[in-house]
Amino acid sequence: MHRRFVMPARIACAAALCALAIPAPLPADEGMWLFNALPAERLKARHGFAPSAEWTNRVMRSACRLSSGGSGSFISPDGLVLTNHHVGASVLLKLSTPERNLLKEGFVARTRAEELACPDLEIIALAQIEDVTARVNAAVPAGADAAAAFEARRTAIARIEQESQDATGMKSEVVMLYRGGLYHLYRYARYDEVTLVMAPEEAIAFFGGDRDNFEFPRFDLDICIFRVRKDGVPARIEHYLPIRRAPLAEGELVFVAGHPGSTQRLFTLDHMRFLRDVEMPFRLTELNRREVAMQQFSMRTAENARVARDDLFGVQNSRKAIRGILSGLLDPPVLAAKAAGEAALRARVAADPALGASLDDWDAIARGLEALRGFYGEYQALETGLAFWSRLYGHALTLVRLAAEKEKPNEERLPGYRESDMPTLELKLYSPAPISPALEQAKLAHSLAVFATAFGGEHPLVRTVLAGKSPEARAAELARGTALGGAGARREIAAGGGAAIKASADPMIVLARTVDPYARAVRKRYEDLYQSVERESYGRIASALFAIHGTSVYPDATYTLRLAYGTVKGTTDLGMPVPFATTIGGAFERSDAAGGRDPYELPPRWLAARGRLALQTPFNFICTADIIGGNSGSPVLDRDANVVGVIFDGNLDSLIWDIVYVEDPGRAVAVAAPAILEALAKVYGADALLRELAPGMR
């Protein structure tokens, strides 16, 4: 059973500090810090450690981001990348067949020649950061309204990205920080030639299953190892992180270098209320529906369960996370503290025009949110794809928009369709990864039914989309009738441009071609009435925060590289102490107590290795580092930048960290490095892999 989510009493204090209304110190280990603005003085004062320029550069360039949805790190000069099993799970599924299920069986390449080419995995590593705030803001004409300013900045961003990519050959992305207060240009080393080296069995990678997700103690080998290559040979990596053999001690300082997805800690009070009353309930309702749909589909056959596994895991994981966030938002002290902090900041702004903001900025955000409330469901259905839950439809919409956007000047294209975006777009669009027609049909039938229910059966667009059929019959017609399951067909249509899209009779292309004008219209409404207003007003509020605090305030997470820090520290559960680490022996004890039954069934290789393993080896551990979703796969480092673990979860009490960081009893959960080495040596016999890692071990 999961613990009931209990909000600690100290959250009121922490939430007030997160409002950043007064110059008060943050809780000791709070912060997702930019690599070009690390809190060196805080670290020195608190932990007696100040990262050098060399340390910072090496860690920054050793951390990486995977297109499968998580973080990782380079751990050898020959391109080895360490991440989580659940980050690599979608790749494992694409490499599997009904006869060879890599998720269930695991995989170990005994030689580099045995490594498996990944069909569409992209890995990027941050190399350079440049502040381009002045250039982006200078593009806005004097007196421009919010919508015009939004377009001007978007045009400037497209130009900056393309110029950077042309000049450096590096993937270039302008990142908005502080919700519009700063714009930084990030340049990345990009790798799209990736091979699978090692993955354990799902039974040990996700030991305890959904029952133990967001819990601790844990006993999971949630790791996956890939390799980046160039022209068929392992890429030479200058900056990488050695793995430490020695176990951690309680109280030891650790760092997490990863890509936290999205936080809302700088949101206004009205924005927090929108999350509580609109966005989170909406998302939770749909996740609950999808979970039931995927469970029902999976129960029909073993093959259905195999192909749906990644979708079902993702839905269950998100559902649990959203429920935790919503629980926090419904706890009165959270918003009460936000209200108090915001009132103090508004008073400062009202008294000092030089701070760069006005009270109307809060009111403008509230008006934008009220406008968004009126069409939020429509936006989610049409523009984010809620109504068309299907990889096949996603490919179709990409093809339709690609043809249309390529006819425009580069700077006027939608984000994602600019020339600088083409390598990533094409890698995904032309992926040879298999697509299950049965799964596509089931997902599409579910989403079309939700669409019809939400909009009403007589809505003109619903009638057009369903074409006189039930959601189930229409989904079958679309999934079975399209040729877009094949990469060759997608490539052929893309090559034909607008003429091929216009002439196509492929049912998915026809559907996307029909829906796209409606989706673009609701997107434009979203940008004009909400997004542009939000960006302008938050930018000015950020100016006030800078005037008061400078860059001692960290920005909300944006799925870009950050550094967090904390200490290895136990916690409590219902008043009882929970030690900071588990052991490999504990996994066997947990399995024995459950009679070896799922979800505590150990793989045969582990049972056979029981007598060889050092059972007191630390397996999983917890620390106070500030992490959220997106940090999965992040390396946990010691002061010498050695890998001591890999983040794979947070406990249930950490789920509120999307909104506010509370040190106790929330914890980040990681796989311990000694367990990784012990398993590679004694369970998987990964001798070649260990020899490659050996020069960097400590």
C-alpha positions, 0 to 999 in steps of 0.5 A: 500500500502507498503511504497517504500523502501528508503535507509537512507543517513546515511547508508554509515556510518553504512556500513563502520562501519560494514566492521570493517576495523578501530577501530571505535564504532558501532552505539549505538544499533547494535549487535547480541552478543554471551552470552559468550561475551556480550558487558558489557562495551558498555551497561554500558557506553550507558545505565547504565546497566551491565548484571550480571552473574546470569542475563545472565545465566537465560536469556540464559537458558530461551530462546529457539528455535523451530524446526518449525523455530523460537525462544521462551521463557519459561514463567512458571516453568511448561514448558510454552513456548511463541512464535509467531503464525506464528512460530507455524502455521505449527504445527497448520496446522498439528493438524487441519482437514477440520472440525476443522481448528485451524489456523482459529478458534484458540485454548485454552486448559481450562485444561492441559488435553485438551492440544494437543500433537504436532506431531513433534515439538522439542524445545531446550534451550542453557545450556552450551557453550565451546570454541573448536576452538583449538581442531577443528583447531588442527585436520588440518594437516600441509600443507593441502589444503582447501578441506583436511582442510575442511574434517579434521575439519568436522571429528573433529566436528563430534567427539566433538559433539558425545563425548559431547552428550555421556558424558552429554546426552545433544544435542550437536552442534559445531557452526562455528562463524566469518565464521571460526574464532571460533568454539564453542560447544553448549549443549542444553536441548532438549524437543520433547514432546510438547503440544499446549496450546493456539493460537489465530485466524489467523485473529487477529494473522495476522491482516492486512495480507500480506498488513501490513507485514513488516509495522508499525503501527500494531495490531497483537496478533501474539502469540502461547503458547506451553508446554514442557513435560517429560514422559507425565507431564509438565517439571519442568523448573528452568529458566524462564521469568516472564511476566510484566503487566506494559506498556513500556515507550518510551526510555526504555532499552529492550533486545531481546534473540533469534536466528537470522537466517543468516546475511552477514555483514562480507561478502567481497565486492565480496561476497556482489556482488554475493548476489546482482547479483546471489543469491538474484535475483535467490531466488526472481525469484523462490519465485515469481513463487512459490507464483503464484503456491500456489495462483492458487492451493489455489483458487481451493477449500477451502480445498486447501487454508487450506492445502496450507496456511503455504506454501503460507505465508512462500513464501510471507514473504520470497519474501518480505524480499528478495526484501528488501535486494536486494533493499539495495544491489542495492543502490550504497552507500551500496557497496561503503561503503563496498569497502572503509572499505575493502580497509582500512582493506586490507591495514592493512593486507598488512602492517602487516603479524602478523594479520594472513591474506593475500590479497590472502584470498580476492582473494581466496573468489572471485575465489570460488564465480566465480566457484560457479556461474558456477553451482549455479543453479545446486546446488540449484536444486539438493542439496537444493531440488529446483527441488523437492519441496515436503515433500514426496520427502524430506522423500524419500531422507532422507531414501536413505541417512540415509541407506547409511550414517549409513554404514559409521563410524560416523565421516565420515557421512554427517552432519545431519546423525550422531548419535548425529543427530538421535533424531532430524532426527527420530522425523521429519522422523517418524512424524504422521502429515498428508501430503496432496497428492493434495498439494504435487502433485501441489508443485512437478509439479511446481518444476519439471517444473522449473527443466526441464526449467532450465536444458533443456528438453533434459538434461539426468537427466531431461529425467530420472526424468520425465520418458517420462511424463510431469511435471504434469503427473509425479508429479501425478504418484509420489505423488499418487503412494508413500506410504511415506505419512504414518509414518509406511511405512517410519519406515519400510523402515528405519528399512530395511536399505540399502537392503530395499532401494535397493529393494524398488519399491516405486516411491519416493524412486526410484526417490531419489535413482536415483537423490542422486548420482547427488546431492552428486556430486554437493554437493562435488563440492560445498564443494571443490571449494567454501565452503572449500575455503571460510571457510579457507579464512574467518577464516584468515580474522577473525584472522585479525579482532580479532587482531585489535578489539578482540571480540568487533566485534560480529559474523554474525548470525548463527541461534544460541542464541544471545542477542540484545538490544535497546530502545523503540522508535518511527520512521518516515514514509515519514517524518511523526512521527510514535508513538512507540506503538499502542493500542487495541482500534486502532485495532477496529478503523482500522477494522471499517474504513475498514468496517470489511473486510479482511484483517481487519476483527476481529474474532467474539470473539474479537467483542463480547469482545469489551466492556470489553477490556481496549482499551488503552492497548498497543498492538504492539510496536517498538524498535531499537534492532538488529533483523532479520528473526529467531528472530520471537518469541523472548522475549523482556525483561526489565532490570529485565529480565521480558517479556515485549513483543514478537518480530514478525516482523520488519518494511520495513526499517529493511530488510537491517539489514541482510546486515547492521544495520541502526538504523533509520528508521528501527525498530523491531516490537513486541506484547506488554505483556499487550495486551497478558494478556488482551486478555487472560483474556477478549477475551479467558477466559484463566483462568487456563493459567492466574493462572499459569502465575500469580506468575511470573507477574509484 
